[in-house]
Amino acid sequence: MKGKTFVGALDAGTTGVRFAIIDEEAKPIASSYRPLGLRFPQPGWVEQDPGEIRDAALWTIRDALRQAGLAPSQLSGFGLTNQRETVVVWDRASGKPRAPAIVWQDRRTAQRCLALRADPALSQEIREKTGLLPDPYFSATKLEWLFRTEPTILRQAQTGSVCLGTVDSWLLFSLTGVHATDPTNASRTLLFDLRELRWDEELCREFSVPPQALPKVFPSVSVFGRTRRDLLGSEIPVAGVLGDQQAALLGQVCLERGEAKITWGTGAFLLVNTGLEPVTPPEGILATVAYATGDGARYALEGAIFVAGAAVQWLRDGLGLLQSAQESEELALSLASNDGVYFVPALTGLGAPYWDPYARGVFLGLTRGTARAHLVRAALEAIAYQTYDLVEVFSAALPWSIPELRVDGGAAQNNFLCQFQADILAKPVLRPRYLETTALGAAFACGWALGLWSPADIRRLWREERRFLPAMPEEVRRKLLRGWHRAVERAKGWAEEE
């Protein structure tokens, strides 16, 4: 391996931390993974141990280097990507956490967010400045709750002895001693002005967040610091920081306006690059920063689907209809059509573009002839239908079209799903050779920041594994979509209280 260049990516997700190493041709060299625990101290509360996240990061870095047979000094640098919106509070002098991390899934501030939404002027101000909606998902109300519960932490934050941040900031501080973040993570806090690319003083006051305790905002594609020598034995540059969905967007090389990707994981996230200016998002859709360089920011629209791959997991683990997720492709292909069977996977309500928390999951169109394969196929088709709905909402809001869709995540391995998605969208669907696009995006950001790769190099390094072209007759496509939308209407509002 003498003379080769190696770049790493630290991917700190919600359920685990991964460190991957690639070479100068973006070929995988080594990868290490360590799971993380979640705690649920009360209904709707979700917490993690910040120390466990830090320790997992160090363990995976060391393990991946060991697998690759590399000394830390042989790594040119590594990028960092992370679960977004989760907040961490720690002591500036000792670096020790002052409270559990409050995870993005946590709903303890739901009542506060309802009150914010009931104030049209404030809600509109938040929407215009941040591109977001008042929701417990985002960081600001989590910090506000913590300050009300622990007033000492607020006082120490006001004096600068306590640091506030998201998971990227926590890991950067732990590894390098630098208190920093990037615009993709900052733009998920309800405290960051999308256009000005800075913390907003009025919103900080609204949520009682001392700006002096927040991290400094660096461009996503820049050098943030170097690892402490006592941790890894070498001062490795940490270059490139992105929230996980924005990292996947970069990993799919969606660098230009109109380029879009969807990540099919437990849920699904569709992001489309909207260029140099934020686009006013339609109802239920978010505006966010795609990435930022020293020359400014690129923006994106984002839509979230609550249940995608989780529907297949439920069929496997909850209903026992599958031995493995891989079996779903064979079962779906065993049928010539869905025979009128639809599944609306509103197992936790419906996300974008419907945003109906009272919707519930339904199978429709069942007959005596319905078999296991029909239910499995309906679950896969539902992922594609939900993706179609998001693409349609995005397309209506944009003055230009989305020409094709790049897919990644675990469910993207399913050939039936990819082909059905192309058919129902009537657009090409592209699957990359390397499906760990979140980690790949962090590595690309690192190489770009260090001058190892240009944007043109990154585009060359992305490799298409397969292209799925639409082949469904238009009348069949329209019929299927009519059936899906009829099914959604029947699922809406099912659990709504009188």
Secondary structure, 3 states (H helix, E strand, C coil): CCCCCEEEEEEECCCEEEEEEEECCCCEEEEEEEECCCECCCCCCCEECHHHHHHHHHHHHHHHHHHHCCCHHHEEEEEEEECCCCEEEEECCCCCECCCEECCCCCCCHHHHHHHHCCHHHHHHHHHHHCCCCCCCCCHHHHHHHHHHCHHHHHHHHHCCEEEEEHHHHHHHHHHCCCEECHHHHCCCCCEECCCCEECHHHHHHCCCCHHHCCEECCCCCEEEECCHHHHCCCCEEEEEEEHHHHHHHHCCCCCCCCEEEEECCCEEEEEEEECCCCCCCCCCEEEEEEEECCEEEEEEEEEECCCHHHHHHHHHHCCCCCCCCHHHHHHHCCCCCCCCEEECCCCCECCCCCECCCCCEEECCCCCCCHHHHHHHHHHHHHHHHHHHHHHHHHHCCCCCCCEEEECHHHHCHHHHHHHHHHHCCCEEEECCCCHHHHHHHHHHHHHCCCCCHHHHHHHCCEEEEECCCCCHHHHHHHHHHHHHHHHHHCCCCCCC
